[in-house]
Amino acid sequence: MEKVVNGTTYKESTPKSVVSWLETSRERQQRIRVFYGDTQTGKDWMEEHDTIGCVGRSMGQSKIPLLIKSSRSLGGGGILDHCIVRIDTKNSNGKITTVYRHPNYHHDKLTLEQENIGNTEYPFVVCSGTAKQAAFAKREQAQRYIGFMNGERWAK
C-alpha cells in the first residue's frame, strides 16, 4: 500500500515523522543525510553511498521521493523511505542535527586496527565486529571514515 502526501507517494509503512521531514526538506530544498536500516529493530545498515542530498521527486503518475545531489540537479535515486532509521540536517554553520531517529536506533561499533601483516598499502582497517569494513593508507583517513559512518561528519 501507498500513501500520497503533498503529491509525493510514500510507502504506507513509512512513519509520519519521516514523511514530514522528507516533505519539509523537499520544500526548503534543504540537504539531508538519510540512514537506512531495519525499521523493526532500528539497526543502521551502515550505508555510505547515496545518502546525502536534497529531496526531489520523480515524474509520472506516482511521484516517489528522490535523493538528488543538489537543488539544481536533475534526477537521482529513489529514497527507500520505508527503510529510514535516522535523518540528519546541517545548518549554515556546519552543525549537524538529527531531526529523526528510530526509537531503537543503533549501529555496530566501528574499531580501527592496524595490520602489520598482509596489505601494507592500506594498513589501517576499520572493522565492524569481526568483519573488515574498509581499509586506508593513513590513520586520519580511517578516523574520518569512522566519524562519517557514526554521523559525526558529512564527509569521509
N, CA and C of each residue as an Amber inpcrd file, in Angstrom:
protein
   468
   0.8380000  -1.1830000   0.0000000   0.0000000   0.0000000   0.0000000
   0.8820000   1.2450000   0.0000000   0.2810000   2.3030000  -0.4970000
   0.9840000   3.5780000  -0.5690000   0.1000000   4.6860000  -0.0370000
   0.7570000   5.8010000   0.3270000   0.0270000   6.9950000   0.7290000
   0.6330000   8.1760000  -0.0110000  -0.2000000   9.1450000  -0.3320000
   0.2430000  10.3250000  -1.0660000   0.1430000  11.5270000  -0.1450000
   1.2700000  12.2400000   0.0000000   1.3270000  13.4390000   0.8370000
   1.8910000  14.5680000  -0.0110000   1.1490000  15.6410000  -0.1710000
   1.5700000  16.8020000  -0.9720000   2.0030000  16.3930000  -2.3850000
   1.3770000  15.3750000  -2.9220000   1.6760000  14.9280000  -4.2760000
   2.8070000  13.9230000  -4.3700000   3.4470000  13.5870000  -3.2450000
   4.5450000  12.6200000  -3.2310000   4.0330000  11.2920000  -2.6800000
   4.3910000  10.2090000  -3.3300000   3.9350000   8.8800000  -2.9280000
   4.9590000   8.2180000  -2.0130000   4.4880000   7.7720000  -0.8490000
   5.3170000   7.0870000   0.1420000   4.7370000   5.7120000   0.4330000
   5.5770000   4.8220000   0.9300000   5.0980000   3.5210000   1.3810000
   4.1900000   3.7390000   2.5930000   3.1590000   2.9350000   2.6960000
   2.2180000   3.0370000   3.8090000   2.9170000   2.8670000   5.1530000
   3.9680000   2.0370000   5.1900000   4.6680000   1.7500000   6.4440000
   5.6420000   2.8470000   6.8790000   5.8530000   3.8650000   6.0450000
   6.7650000   4.9400000   6.3940000   6.1670000   5.7730000   7.5290000
   6.9090000   5.9610000   8.6270000   6.3850000   6.7520000   9.7420000
   6.0450000   8.1800000   9.3330000   5.0130000   8.7430000   9.9490000
   4.5750000  10.1120000   9.6320000   5.6930000  11.1270000   9.8330000
   6.5140000  10.9360000  10.8690000   7.5980000  11.8900000  11.1200000
   8.6560000  11.8470000  10.0180000   8.8950000  10.6800000   9.4280000
   9.8380000  10.5770000   8.3090000   9.2590000  11.2940000   7.0950000
   7.9870000  11.0410000   6.7970000   7.3170000  11.7060000   5.6740000
   7.3550000  13.2130000   5.8750000   7.0690000  13.6560000   7.0790000
   7.0520000  15.0900000   7.3820000   8.4150000  15.7230000   7.1270000
   9.4960000  15.0710000   7.5890000  10.8250000  15.6360000   7.3700000
  11.2490000  15.5870000   5.9080000  10.9000000  14.5360000   5.2080000
  11.2400000  14.4770000   3.7860000  10.5020000  15.5670000   3.0140000
   9.2330000  15.7740000   3.3310000   8.4600000  16.8300000   2.6610000
   8.9770000  18.2220000   3.0170000   9.2880000  18.4370000   4.2890000
   9.8340000  19.7310000   4.7190000  11.1540000  20.0080000   4.0180000
  12.0110000  19.0120000   3.9640000  13.3120000  19.1690000   3.2990000
  13.1440000  19.4300000   1.8080000  12.1730000  18.7590000   1.1860000
  11.9170000  18.9660000  -0.2440000  11.4530000  20.3960000  -0.4930000
  10.5400000  20.8710000   0.3300000  10.0150000  22.2330000   0.1470000
  11.0820000  23.2880000   0.4050000  11.9580000  23.0550000   1.3780000
  13.0290000  24.0080000   1.7170000  14.2370000  23.8790000   0.7990000
  14.2780000  22.8330000  -0.0280000  15.4460000  22.4900000  -0.8450000
  16.6810000  22.3510000   0.0440000  16.4810000  21.7090000   1.1720000
  17.4880000  21.5380000   2.2050000  18.2040000  20.2030000   2.0380000
  19.5230000  20.2170000   2.1780000  20.2920000  18.9700000   2.1110000
  20.0810000  18.1770000   3.3910000  19.9600000  16.8770000   3.2210000
  19.7980000  15.9770000   4.3500000  20.7190000  14.7750000   4.1810000
  20.8690000  14.0400000   5.2490000  21.5480000  12.7440000   5.1810000
  20.5840000  11.7110000   5.7400000  20.3550000  10.6600000   4.9810000
  19.4680000   9.5900000   5.4380000  20.3080000   8.3760000   5.8280000
  19.8630000   7.7150000   6.8630000  20.4890000   6.4890000   7.3360000
  19.4470000   5.3880000   7.1540000  19.7860000   4.3980000   6.3580000
  18.8710000   3.2920000   6.1050000  19.1450000   2.1560000   7.0860000
  18.0900000   1.4020000   7.3750000  18.2920000   0.2760000   8.2680000
  17.0390000  -0.5600000   8.4200000  17.0830000  -1.4510000   9.3770000
  15.9770000  -2.3440000   9.6930000  15.0060000  -1.6020000  10.6040000
  13.8460000  -1.2750000  10.0980000  12.8890000  -0.4770000  10.8690000
  12.1870000  -1.2850000  11.9630000  12.3590000  -2.5880000  11.9710000
  11.8200000  -3.3990000  13.0740000  12.7340000  -3.3050000  14.2920000
  14.0360000  -3.3590000  14.0520000  15.0000000  -3.3640000  15.1560000
  15.6660000  -2.0040000  15.3780000  15.6610000  -1.1410000  14.3530000
  16.3380000   0.1500000  14.4390000  17.8150000   0.0880000  14.0960000
  18.3040000  -1.0720000  13.6310000  19.7260000  -1.2190000  13.3310000
  20.0810000  -0.5930000  11.9910000  21.0500000   0.3020000  12.0300000
  21.5710000   1.0030000  10.8560000  22.3090000  -0.0010000   9.9640000
  22.0700000   0.0790000   8.6480000  22.7650000  -0.7850000   7.6910000
  24.1770000  -0.2940000   7.4080000  24.5360000   0.8860000   7.9000000
  25.8600000   1.4800000   7.6840000  26.1270000   1.7350000   6.2040000
  25.1210000   2.2230000   5.5020000  25.2400000   2.5540000   4.0840000
  26.0370000   3.8510000   3.9540000  27.0440000   3.8590000   3.0870000
  27.8710000   5.0560000   2.9680000  27.6690000   5.8230000   1.6620000
  27.0710000   5.2160000   0.6600000  26.9160000   5.8640000  -0.6450000
  25.4690000   6.2950000  -0.8750000  25.3010000   7.3840000  -1.5980000
  23.9820000   7.8890000  -1.9880000  23.0770000   8.1130000  -0.7790000
  23.6130000   8.7930000   0.2260000  22.8310000   9.0590000   1.4320000
  22.7110000  10.5470000   1.7480000  23.3920000  11.3960000   0.9930000
  23.3590000  12.8410000   1.2410000  22.8650000  13.5530000  -0.0090000
  21.9430000  14.4900000   0.1750000  21.4610000  15.2790000  -0.9480000
  20.1860000  16.0050000  -0.6050000  19.5520000  16.5240000  -1.6330000
  18.2740000  17.2150000  -1.4980000  17.1580000  16.2640000  -1.9140000
  16.0100000  16.4680000  -1.3360000  14.8620000  15.6290000  -1.6790000
  14.1480000  16.2460000  -2.8750000  13.9650000  15.4590000  -3.8990000
  13.1680000  15.8370000  -5.0580000  12.0970000  14.7890000  -5.2320000
  11.4660000  14.7810000  -6.3670000  10.5270000  13.6940000  -6.6330000
  10.4950000  13.3810000  -8.1120000  10.1260000  12.1560000  -8.3800000
  10.1430000  11.6580000  -9.7450000   8.9930000  12.2510000 -10.5550000
   9.0330000  11.9860000 -11.8400000   7.9670000  12.4010000 -12.7460000
   6.9750000  11.2500000 -12.8720000   5.9090000  11.4680000 -13.5650000
   4.9670000  10.3840000 -13.8290000   3.7730000  10.3880000 -12.8960000
   3.0040000   9.3550000 -13.0060000   1.7560000   9.2670000 -12.2590000
   1.9860000   9.1240000 -10.7560000   2.9430000   8.2960000 -10.3610000
   3.2660000   8.0800000  -8.9550000   4.6120000   8.7410000  -8.6760000
   4.6060000   9.8960000  -8.0370000   5.8220000  10.6720000  -7.8060000
   6.4710000  10.2400000  -6.4920000   7.5650000   9.4760000  -6.6040000
   8.2450000   8.9970000  -5.4080000   9.3550000   9.9770000  -5.0100000
   9.7690000   9.9870000  -3.7360000  10.8590000  10.8870000  -3.3350000
  12.2000000  10.3970000  -3.8790000  13.0070000  11.3410000  -4.3340000
  14.3430000  11.0580000  -4.8590000  15.3680000  11.7950000  -4.0160000
  16.5630000  11.2530000  -3.9340000  17.6810000  11.9520000  -3.3000000
  18.5740000  12.4410000  -4.4310000  18.5930000  13.7490000  -4.6350000
  19.3690000  14.3360000  -5.7260000  20.5650000  15.0840000  -5.1510000
  21.6050000  15.2440000  -5.9360000  22.8580000  15.8200000  -5.4450000
  22.6680000  17.2150000  -4.8550000  21.9840000  18.0900000  -5.5790000
  21.7220000  19.4380000  -5.0760000  20.3610000  19.8900000  -5.5920000
  19.9090000  21.0090000  -5.0900000  18.5940000  21.5080000  -5.5020000
  18.5560000  21.8620000  -6.9900000  19.7180000  22.0410000  -7.6230000
  19.7830000  22.3820000  -9.0430000  19.9750000  21.1510000  -9.9300000
  20.1460000  19.9960000  -9.3160000  20.4010000  18.7560000 -10.0660000
  19.1200000  18.1890000 -10.6510000  19.2940000  17.4130000 -11.6870000
  18.1770000  16.6880000 -12.2900000  18.3880000  15.2030000 -12.0500000
  17.3710000  14.5420000 -11.5810000  17.4240000  13.0960000 -11.3840000
  18.1990000  12.6710000 -10.1630000  17.9210000  11.4710000  -9.7560000
  18.5850000  10.8980000  -8.5890000  17.9610000   9.5640000  -8.2690000
  18.4720000   8.9400000  -7.2650000  17.9620000   7.6410000  -6.8690000
  16.7450000   7.7600000  -5.9700000  15.8710000   6.7750000  -6.0530000
  14.6990000   6.7460000  -5.2030000  15.0920000   6.5450000  -3.7460000
  14.4340000   7.2760000  -2.8560000  14.6790000   7.1370000  -1.4200000
  13.8870000   5.9450000  -0.9050000  14.5380000   5.0860000  -0.1670000
  13.8600000   3.9620000   0.4800000  13.1910000   4.4900000   1.7500000
  12.1270000   5.2570000   1.5620000  11.5070000   5.9720000   2.6830000
  11.0520000   5.0420000   3.7980000  10.6740000   3.8360000   3.4660000
  10.2020000   2.8770000   4.4670000  11.3420000   2.1820000   5.2050000
  12.5970000   2.5080000   4.8430000  13.7730000   1.8990000   5.4760000
  14.6390000   2.9270000   6.2070000  14.1230000   4.1220000   6.4470000
  14.9070000   5.1730000   7.1020000  14.8510000   4.9860000   8.6150000
  16.0430000   4.9830000   9.2350000  16.1080000   4.8770000  10.6860000
  16.6590000   6.1540000  11.3250000  17.1490000   7.0840000  10.4850000
  17.6720000   8.3620000  11.0070000  17.7530000   9.3550000   9.8630000
  17.4920000  10.6280000  10.1860000  17.6580000  11.7240000   9.2290000
  18.4200000  12.8400000   9.9330000  19.4770000  13.3420000   9.2890000
  20.2520000  14.4680000   9.8010000  20.1550000  15.6390000   8.8360000
  20.2330000  16.8440000   9.3870000  20.3620000  18.0600000   8.5890000
  21.6220000  18.7770000   9.0510000  22.0580000  19.7370000   8.2730000
  23.2500000  20.5110000   8.6240000  22.9320000  21.9780000   8.3800000
  23.1510000  22.8310000   9.3900000  22.8440000  24.2490000   9.2100000
  24.0020000  24.9780000   8.5320000  23.8250000  26.2660000   8.3050000
  24.8300000  27.0430000   7.5720000  26.1450000  27.1510000   8.3420000
  26.1210000  26.9290000   9.6630000  27.3510000  26.9470000  10.4570000
  28.0450000  25.5940000  10.4820000  27.4360000  24.5950000   9.8220000
  28.0260000  23.2750000   9.7620000  27.6130000  22.3510000  10.8960000
  26.7010000  22.8130000  11.7590000  26.2510000  21.9770000  12.8790000
  25.2800000  20.9100000  12.3700000  25.5810000  19.6530000  12.6760000
  24.7400000  18.5320000  12.2720000  23.6860000  18.3030000  13.3460000
  22.4340000  18.1930000  12.9100000  21.3250000  17.9550000  13.8220000
  20.5530000  16.7350000  13.3600000  20.3040000  15.8350000  14.2780000
  19.4690000  14.6780000  13.9730000  18.0210000  15.1030000  14.1670000
  17.2350000  15.0680000  13.0900000  15.8370000  15.5110000  13.1620000
  14.8660000  14.3460000  13.2780000  15.3340000  13.1500000  12.9130000
  14.5210000  11.9460000  13.1080000  15.4570000  10.8110000  13.4890000
  15.0600000  10.0530000  14.4980000  15.8150000   8.8770000  14.9150000
  14.8130000   7.8050000  15.3380000  14.9690000   6.6150000  14.7640000
  14.1380000   5.4720000  15.1510000  14.2740000   5.2830000  16.6650000
  13.1950000   4.9400000  17.3530000  13.2690000   4.7830000  18.8180000
  14.3540000   3.8080000  19.2840000  14.6790000   2.8110000  18.4860000
  15.7020000   1.8260000  18.8520000  16.9540000   1.9420000  17.9860000
  17.2190000   3.1390000  17.4530000  18.3440000   3.3230000  16.5410000
  19.6520000   2.8500000  17.1840000  20.4070000   2.0730000  16.4190000
  21.7370000   1.6600000  16.8340000  22.5130000   1.1520000  15.6200000
  23.8120000   1.0710000  15.7700000  24.6570000   0.5130000  14.7130000
  25.8320000  -0.2120000  15.3550000  26.4830000  -1.0250000  14.5480000
  27.6500000  -1.7530000  15.0390000  28.7560000  -0.7620000  15.4000000
  29.4780000  -1.0880000  16.4440000  30.6200000  -0.2690000  16.8450000
  31.7470000  -0.4690000  15.8450000  32.3310000   0.6240000  15.3990000
  33.4400000   0.5670000  14.4520000  34.7460000   0.7320000  15.2190000
  35.7120000  -0.1010000  14.8890000  37.0180000  -0.0170000  15.5230000
  38.0910000   0.1470000  14.4620000  39.1800000   0.7700000  14.8620000
  40.3120000   0.9860000  13.9640000  41.4440000   0.0650000  14.3850000
  41.9270000  -0.7200000  13.4430000  43.0350000  -1.6350000  13.7040000
  44.1280000  -1.3950000  12.6800000  45.3460000  -1.6690000  13.0980000
  46.4670000  -1.5530000  12.1720000  46.9950000  -2.9410000  11.8990000
  47.0120000  -3.3040000  10.6160000  47.5310000  -4.6110000  10.2120000
  49.0280000  -4.5050000   9.9990000  49.7500000  -5.3880000  10.6040000
  51.2060000  -5.4120000  10.4100000  51.6080000  -6.4120000   9.3380000
  50.7090000  -7.3670000   9.0970000  50.9960000  -8.4090000   8.1030000
  49.9420000  -8.3040000   7.0060000  50.3250000  -8.5340000   5.8020000
  49.3470000  -8.5500000   4.7180000  49.4130000  -7.2860000   3.8960000
  48.3100000  -6.5770000   3.7950000  48.1870000  -5.4240000   2.9130000
  48.9060000  -4.2190000   3.5130000  50.1310000  -3.9680000   3.0800000
  50.9050000  -2.8510000   3.6250000  50.5460000  -1.5260000   2.9690000
  49.8680000  -1.5740000   1.8050000  49.4620000  -0.3290000   1.1340000
  48.3170000   0.3390000   1.8890000  47.4380000  -0.4600000   2.4990000
  46.2970000   0.0470000   3.2650000  46.2830000  -0.6310000   4.6330000
  47.1940000  -0.2160000   5.5170000  47.3320000  -0.9350000   6.7930000
  46.2870000  -0.5700000   7.8470000  45.5620000   0.5330000   7.6760000
  44.5990000   0.9600000   8.6880000  43.2140000   0.4400000   8.3110000
  42.7110000  -0.4780000   9.1120000  41.4920000  -1.2020000   8.7940000
  40.3890000  -0.8360000   9.7860000  39.2200000  -0.4840000   9.2350000
  38.0450000  -0.2240000  10.0580000  37.2290000  -1.5100000  10.0800000
  36.9250000  -1.9600000  11.2910000  36.1780000  -3.2080000  11.4720000
  34.8310000  -2.9400000  12.1280000  33.8740000  -3.7220000  11.7400000
  32.5490000  -3.7250000  12.3370000  32.3840000  -5.1120000  12.9480000
  32.5970000  -5.2050000  14.2530000  32.6500000  -6.5260000  14.8770000
  33.9170000  -7.2250000  14.4110000  33.7850000  -8.4000000  13.8590000
  34.9530000  -9.1270000  13.3440000  35.1410000  -8.9280000  11.8420000
  34.1980000  -8.2520000  11.1990000  34.2600000  -8.0500000   9.7430000
  35.0310000  -6.7760000   9.3980000  35.8900000  -6.8920000   8.3910000
  36.6000000  -5.7140000   7.8900000  35.6390000  -4.9270000   7.0130000
  35.5240000  -3.6290000   7.2740000  34.5870000  -2.7910000   6.5320000
  35.2940000  -1.9350000   5.4850000  36.4690000  -1.4200000   5.8170000
  37.2020000  -0.5560000   4.8870000  38.6710000  -0.5220000   5.3110000
  39.5530000  -0.2140000   4.3500000  40.9790000  -0.1110000   4.6390000
  41.5130000   1.1960000   4.0520000  42.4940000   1.7800000   4.7420000
  43.0050000   3.0960000   4.3600000  44.5240000   3.1360000   4.4650000
  45.1060000   4.0370000   3.6870000  46.5530000   4.2100000   3.7030000
  47.0050000   4.9820000   4.9400000  46.1620000   5.9090000   5.4260000
  46.5380000   6.7580000   6.5540000  45.5250000   6.6390000   7.6870000
  46.0300000   6.7450000   8.9070000  45.1770000   6.6690000  10.1000000
  44.0900000   7.7530000  10.0700000  44.4520000   8.9640000   9.6550000
  43.4950000  10.0710000   9.6320000  42.3130000   9.7820000   8.7040000
  42.5760000   9.1260000   7.5760000  41.5080000   8.7510000   6.6450000
  40.5450000   7.7820000   7.3110000  41.0780000   6.8140000   8.0130000
  40.2490000   5.8240000   8.7060000  39.4260000   6.4890000   9.8110000
  40.0260000   7.4280000  10.5340000  39.3060000   8.1280000  11.5980000
  38.1750000   8.9900000  11.0340000  38.4220000   9.6430000   9.8870000
  37.3680000  10.4390000   9.2460000  36.2310000   9.5310000   8.7750000
  36.5770000   8.3620000   8.2530000  35.5690000   7.4000000   7.8100000
  34.6900000   6.9710000   8.9900000  35.2980000   6.6720000  10.1060000
  34.5350000   6.2800000  11.2950000  33.6080000   7.4200000  11.7230000
  34.1060000   8.6500000  11.7170000  33.2740000   9.8090000  12.0550000
  32.1030000   9.9570000  11.1020000  32.3460000   9.7240000   9.8170000
  31.2780000   9.8000000   8.8160000  30.2360000   8.7210000   9.0630000
  30.6700000   7.5090000   9.2600000  29.7390000   6.3940000   9.4640000
  28.9480000   6.5410000  10.7640000  29.5480000   7.1830000  11.7650000
  28.8500000   7.4300000  13.0330000  27.9070000   8.6350000  12.9410000
  27.9460000   9.3730000  11.8280000  27.0920000  10.5400000  11.6610000
  27.6290000  11.7920000  12.3010000  28.9190000  11.7950000  12.6530000
  29.5500000  12.9500000  13.2880000  30.0740000  13.9520000  12.2700000
  30.1720000  13.5470000  11.0200000  30.6320000  14.4200000   9.9300000
  29.9400000  14.0130000   8.6450000  29.9080000  14.9210000   7.6600000
  29.2140000  14.6600000   6.3840000  30.1650000  14.3180000   5.2540000
  31.4440000  14.2310000   5.5600000  32.4240000  13.8840000   4.5260000
  33.3880000  12.8720000   5.1090000  33.8690000  12.0080000   4.2210000
  34.8250000  10.9850000   4.6670000  36.1850000  11.6070000   4.6730000
